[in-house]
Amino acid sequence: MSKSVRSAVPAGADAPRLVLGEQPFDVAATALRLLTTGPEPLSVDGAALGGGLPRRRIVLSELASILMHPSCGHTTSDQVWRLLIEGARTDGSAWVVGAVGVALPGLRQAAYRLRHYSGDVQAELLTGFVAALRTVSPSGARVVQRLLSAAITTARAELRASEPRRETDHLDTMALWPGAGHPDVVLARAVTAGVITAADAELIGATRLAGTSVAEYAESLSKGAKAIYKARDRAEGLLVAALRAGLLSDPDAEVIAEATMTLRADF
């Protein structure tokens, strides 16, 4: 690749796995710090790049700060990001990690734009950004903005796909079974009847009745929100199926409808 960059790891070395852990952005920041310390930190040649950059080797952690400064124009930013994309595509995983690290300020802003800062959202943004490094054209203007836009689009699609189903027949069923009585009692009866498990009942009670968001519940179990959404969707489907099959009494049906069909925003 271009002599403007210097690799700090041997060819073929594995990059840290960025999308694991509760706070993937922190993992990515740590990975960048590790790659930019030591005798041969990951760096670019500012003299070769020009654009007002310091005429010396610039480690990527410093480069990230320079790109954030108001004095750094779009032309210089585009030059830098074309080089980073080239490195990510041709010089191994260390440059993928480096590019992600340089983009972290923009990725953090993207998380706030999605109005959620959980580990799952961070992981989806990182995954989308890494994919964009391989697909977004480096030609043209505002390269990093296009990378971030692609990452946001990917993350938003994944988050929407993880939301619980809002099927029309469930809503119609809710209208037919007005709630009555205490939902917790009926959830307990459903567990006794073997319709759902105790864990299912706890999940439904916490996220539908007690006001706990799916993200908060997932964090308490050290699981991803997507997995919790799927588990709740499955449990609620079992309850609805049991009601339709006549496995529960009518009073139970009314209360379970209240427990499972009272929809609330989790984001």
DRENNU-537223 format. One record per residue (C-alpha): residue number from 1; residue in one letter; x negated, y negated, z. Coordinates in Angstrom, 2 decimals, padded with zeros to 5 digits. Layout:
(r NUM 'a' (X Y Z))
...
This chain:
(r 1 'm' (000.00 000.00 000.00))
(r 2 's' (-001.04 -003.67 000.06))
(r 3 'k' (-004.27 -004.59 001.83))
(r 4 's' (-002.30 -007.31 003.60))
(r 5 'v' (-001.23 -004.75 006.19))
(r 6 'r' (-003.13 -002.48 008.53))
(r 7 's' (-001.77 000.78 009.87))
(r 8 'a' (-002.41 001.61 013.51))
(r 9 'v' (-001.55 005.32 013.38))
(r 10 'p' (-002.91 008.27 011.38))
(r 11 'a' (-001.05 009.27 008.25))
(r 12 'g' (001.86 011.56 009.00))
(r 13 'a' (002.21 010.55 012.66))
(r 14 'd' (005.76 010.57 013.97))
(r 15 'a' (007.36 007.30 015.00))
(r 16 'p' (009.24 007.09 018.33))
(r 17 'r' (012.85 008.20 018.01))
(r 18 'l' (014.61 004.86 018.10))
(r 19 'v' (018.24 005.82 018.47))
(r 20 'l' (017.97 007.80 021.71))
(r 21 'g' (018.46 006.51 025.23))
(r 22 'e' (020.98 004.25 026.90))
(r 23 'q' (019.50 001.03 025.49))
(r 24 'p' (017.93 001.76 022.10))
(r 25 'f' (016.89 -001.88 021.59))
(r 26 'd' (014.65 -001.59 024.65))
(r 27 'v' (013.20 001.62 023.24))
(r 28 'a' (012.47 -000.16 019.95))
(r 29 'a' (010.87 -003.11 021.76))
(r 30 't' (008.63 -000.73 023.72))
(r 31 'a' (007.68 001.08 020.52))
(r 32 'l' (006.66 -002.21 018.90))
(r 33 'r' (004.59 -003.16 021.93))
(r 34 'l' (002.75 000.16 021.80))
(r 35 'l' (002.01 -000.28 018.10))
(r 36 't' (000.70 -003.82 018.55))
(r 37 't' (-001.73 -003.22 021.42))
(r 38 'g' (-005.11 -001.55 021.45))
(r 39 'p' (-008.15 -001.93 019.22))
(r 40 'e' (-006.27 -001.63 015.89))
(r 41 'p' (-002.78 -003.06 016.35))
(r 42 'l' (-000.24 -002.97 013.54))
(r 43 's' (-000.80 -006.27 011.74))
(r 44 'v' (-000.55 -008.26 008.53))
(r 45 'd' (-003.02 -010.59 006.84))
(r 46 'g' (-001.66 -014.10 007.24))
(r 47 'a' (-004.27 -015.55 004.86))
(r 48 'a' (-003.14 -013.22 002.06))
(r 49 'l' (000.54 -013.93 002.69))
(r 50 'g' (000.18 -017.71 002.81))
(r 51 'g' (003.36 -019.67 003.33))
(r 52 'g' (001.89 -021.62 006.24))
(r 53 'l' (001.13 -018.53 008.31))
(r 54 'p' (-002.07 -018.49 010.42))
(r 55 'r' (-004.98 -017.55 008.18))
(r 56 'r' (-005.95 -014.44 010.15))
(r 57 'r' (-004.63 -011.03 011.11))
(r 58 'i' (-001.23 -011.36 012.80))
(r 59 'v' (000.05 -008.50 014.92))
(r 60 'l' (003.71 -007.70 014.33))
(r 61 's' (004.83 -008.75 017.81))
(r 62 'e' (003.41 -012.23 017.15))
(r 63 'l' (004.83 -012.18 013.65))
(r 64 'a' (008.32 -011.67 015.07))
(r 65 's' (007.93 -014.84 017.15))
(r 66 'i' (006.60 -016.82 014.18))
(r 67 'l' (009.55 -015.83 012.02))
(r 68 'm' (011.95 -017.04 014.71))
(r 69 'h' (010.38 -020.50 014.87))
(r 70 'p' (012.38 -023.28 013.15))
(r 71 's' (009.28 -024.31 011.17))
(r 72 'c' (009.21 -020.95 009.37))
(r 73 'g' (011.12 -021.35 006.11))
(r 74 'h' (013.13 -018.81 004.16))
(r 75 't' (010.43 -018.48 001.50))
(r 76 't' (007.81 -017.40 004.05))
(r 77 's' (010.30 -015.09 005.76))
(r 78 'd' (011.14 -013.44 002.45))
(r 79 'q' (007.44 -012.90 001.67))
(r 80 'v' (006.91 -011.25 005.04))
(r 81 'w' (009.98 -009.03 004.75))
(r 82 'r' (009.05 -007.85 001.26))
(r 83 'l' (005.74 -006.71 002.73))
(r 84 'l' (007.43 -005.01 005.69))
(r 85 'i' (009.86 -003.19 003.41))
(r 86 'e' (006.95 -002.04 001.27))
(r 87 'g' (005.21 -000.71 004.35))
(r 88 'a' (008.34 001.03 005.63))
(r 89 'r' (008.84 002.74 002.26))
(r 90 't' (005.26 003.70 001.44))
(r 91 'd' (003.06 003.74 004.53))
(r 92 'g' (004.85 005.96 007.02))
(r 93 's' (007.01 005.86 010.09))
(r 94 'a' (004.89 003.38 012.04))
(r 95 'w' (005.92 000.66 009.60))
(r 96 'v' (009.58 001.60 009.96))
(r 97 'v' (009.18 001.09 013.71))
(r 98 'g' (007.29 -002.13 013.12))
(r 99 'a' (009.94 -003.53 010.80))
(r 100 'v' (012.67 -002.67 013.29))
(r 101 'g' (010.70 -004.38 016.05))
(r 102 'v' (010.26 -007.56 014.03))
(r 103 'a' (014.01 -007.54 013.28))
(r 104 'l' (015.08 -007.08 016.93))
(r 105 'p' (016.10 -010.74 017.51))
(r 106 'g' (018.46 -010.50 014.54))
(r 107 'l' (019.71 -007.07 015.60))
(r 108 'r' (020.51 -008.39 019.09))
(r 109 'q' (022.53 -011.20 017.54))
(r 110 'a' (024.29 -008.64 015.36))
(r 111 'a' (025.33 -006.69 018.48))
(r 112 'y' (026.93 -009.83 019.89))
(r 113 'r' (028.67 -010.43 016.56))
(r 114 'l' (030.22 -006.99 016.95))
(r 115 'r' (031.39 -008.16 020.40))
(r 116 'h' (029.89 -005.18 022.14))
(r 117 'y' (026.39 -004.52 023.44))
(r 118 's' (026.56 -000.89 024.51))
(r 119 'g' (023.90 001.68 023.73))
(r 120 'd' (026.13 003.23 021.07))
(r 121 'v' (026.45 -000.06 019.20))
(r 122 'q' (022.70 -000.64 019.40))
(r 123 'a' (022.04 002.86 018.08))
(r 124 'e' (024.44 002.38 015.16))
(r 125 'l' (022.79 -000.93 014.26))
(r 126 'l' (019.32 000.60 014.38))
(r 127 't' (020.45 003.52 012.26))
(r 128 'g' (022.03 001.16 009.74))
(r 129 'f' (018.95 -001.06 009.64))
(r 130 'v' (016.57 001.84 009.05))
(r 131 'a' (018.81 003.00 006.20))
(r 132 'a' (018.84 -000.54 004.77))
(r 133 'l' (015.02 -000.61 004.72))
(r 134 'r' (015.23 002.18 002.15))
(r 135 't' (018.08 000.80 000.04))
(r 136 'v' (018.18 -003.01 000.11))
(r 137 's' (016.36 -004.67 -002.78))
(r 138 'p' (013.37 -006.71 -001.59))
(r 139 's' (013.74 -009.09 -004.55))
(r 140 'g' (015.83 -012.20 -004.24))
(r 141 'a' (016.33 -014.59 -001.37))
(r 142 'r' (017.18 -014.11 002.33))
(r 143 'v' (015.89 -010.56 002.50))
(r 144 'v' (016.25 -010.04 006.25))
(r 145 'q' (019.78 -011.45 006.23))
(r 146 'r' (020.73 -008.84 003.64))
(r 147 'l' (019.10 -006.11 005.71))
(r 148 'l' (021.04 -007.19 008.79))
(r 149 's' (024.29 -007.49 006.86))
(r 150 'a' (023.89 -003.93 005.64))
(r 151 'a' (023.17 -002.75 009.18))
(r 152 'i' (026.26 -004.53 010.54))
(r 153 't' (028.46 -003.05 007.81))
(r 154 't' (027.22 000.46 008.61))
(r 155 'a' (027.62 -000.01 012.36))
(r 156 'r' (031.11 -001.48 012.07))
(r 157 'a' (032.25 001.43 009.90))
(r 158 'e' (030.92 003.96 012.41))
(r 159 'l' (032.54 002.16 015.33))
(r 160 'r' (035.89 002.04 013.59))
(r 161 'a' (035.62 005.74 012.75))
(r 162 's' (035.05 006.50 016.44))
(r 163 'e' (038.22 004.76 017.60))
(r 164 'p' (041.10 006.97 018.71))
(r 165 'r' (043.71 007.91 016.13))
(r 166 'r' (046.77 005.67 015.86))
(r 167 'e' (048.99 008.10 013.97))
(r 168 't' (052.51 007.04 013.03))
(r 169 'd' (054.06 010.22 014.41))
(r 170 'h' (052.50 009.53 017.81))
(r 171 'l' (054.02 006.06 017.83))
(r 172 'd' (057.39 007.48 016.79))
(r 173 't' (057.16 010.03 019.58))
(r 174 'm' (056.43 007.27 022.08))
(r 175 'a' (059.66 005.55 021.08))
(r 176 'l' (061.60 008.79 021.64))
(r 177 'w' (060.08 009.44 025.10))
(r 178 'p' (060.25 006.31 027.28))
(r 179 'g' (057.98 006.56 030.32))
(r 180 'a' (059.37 007.41 033.76))
(r 181 'g' (057.85 008.42 037.08))
(r 182 'h' (054.17 008.56 037.97))
(r 183 'p' (051.86 009.57 035.10))
(r 184 'd' (049.13 010.96 037.38))
(r 185 'v' (051.54 013.52 038.83))
(r 186 'v' (052.54 014.73 035.39))
(r 187 'l' (048.95 014.93 034.21))
(r 188 'a' (048.29 017.14 037.21))
(r 189 'r' (051.23 019.36 036.22))
(r 190 'a' (049.84 019.61 032.69))
(r 191 'v' (046.52 020.80 034.13))
(r 192 't' (048.33 023.41 036.25))
(r 193 'a' (050.20 024.60 033.17))
(r 194 'g' (046.92 025.01 031.31))
(r 195 'v' (047.81 022.47 028.64))
(r 196 'i' (044.73 020.36 029.36))
(r 197 't' (041.72 020.66 031.66))
(r 198 'a' (041.09 018.67 034.81))
(r 199 'a' (038.36 016.78 032.96))
(r 200 'd' (040.87 015.91 030.21))
(r 201 'a' (043.32 014.60 032.77))
(r 202 'e' (040.63 012.50 034.45))
(r 203 'l' (039.60 011.07 031.08))
(r 204 'i' (043.15 010.14 030.10))
(r 205 'g' (043.93 008.74 033.53))
(r 206 'a' (040.79 006.61 033.66))
(r 207 't' (040.88 005.20 030.14))
(r 208 'r' (044.64 004.95 029.58))
(r 209 'l' (045.93 004.13 033.05))
(r 210 'a' (043.15 002.84 035.29))
(r 211 'g' (041.80 000.19 032.92))
(r 212 't' (038.37 001.75 032.35))
(r 213 's' (037.09 001.22 028.82))
(r 214 'v' (035.88 004.19 026.82))
(r 215 'a' (032.41 002.62 026.69))
(r 216 'e' (032.28 002.35 030.48))
(r 217 'y' (033.56 005.89 030.95))
(r 218 'a' (031.04 007.25 028.45))
(r 219 'e' (028.19 005.45 030.21))
(r 220 's' (029.22 006.95 033.56))
(r 221 'l' (028.83 010.41 032.02))
(r 222 's' (025.68 009.55 030.05))
(r 223 'k' (027.54 010.36 026.84))
(r 224 'g' (028.28 008.49 023.65))
(r 225 'a' (031.55 006.62 023.24))
(r 226 'k' (032.27 008.50 020.03))
(r 227 'a' (032.23 011.82 021.88))
(r 228 'i' (034.58 010.46 024.54))
(r 229 'y' (037.01 009.15 021.93))
(r 230 'k' (037.07 012.57 020.27))
(r 231 'a' (037.61 014.35 023.59))
(r 232 'r' (040.51 012.05 024.52))
(r 233 'd' (042.07 012.35 021.08))
(r 234 'r' (041.90 016.15 021.32))
(r 235 'a' (043.42 016.21 024.82))
(r 236 'e' (046.25 013.87 023.88))
(r 237 'g' (046.93 015.98 020.81))
(r 238 'l' (047.32 019.04 023.04))
(r 239 'l' (049.80 017.19 025.24))
(r 240 'v' (051.89 016.06 022.28))
(r 241 'a' (051.84 019.57 020.81))
(r 242 'a' (052.98 021.01 024.15))
(r 243 'l' (055.83 018.53 024.32))
(r 244 'r' (057.00 019.36 020.82))
(r 245 'a' (056.80 023.08 021.52))
(r 246 'g' (058.97 022.67 024.61))
(r 247 'l' (056.27 023.90 026.99))
(r 248 'l' (056.93 021.09 029.45))
(r 249 's' (060.17 019.90 030.98))
(r 250 'd' (061.87 016.78 029.73))
(r 251 'p' (060.91 014.68 032.78))
(r 252 'd' (057.32 015.71 032.26))
(r 253 'a' (057.55 014.83 028.60))
(r 254 'e' (058.68 011.31 029.39))
(r 255 'v' (055.87 010.65 031.82))
(r 256 'i' (053.16 012.22 029.69))
(r 257 'a' (054.32 010.02 026.84))
(r 258 'e' (053.73 007.01 029.04))
(r 259 'a' (050.32 008.32 030.07))
(r 260 't' (049.12 009.10 026.58))
(r 261 'm' (050.81 006.57 024.36))
(r 262 't' (050.13 003.35 026.22))
(r 263 'l' (047.45 002.07 023.90))
(r 264 'r' (044.95 -000.55 024.96))
(r 265 'a' (041.93 -002.18 023.32))
(r 266 'd' (038.69 -000.57 024.37))
(r 267 'f' (036.53 -003.19 022.67))
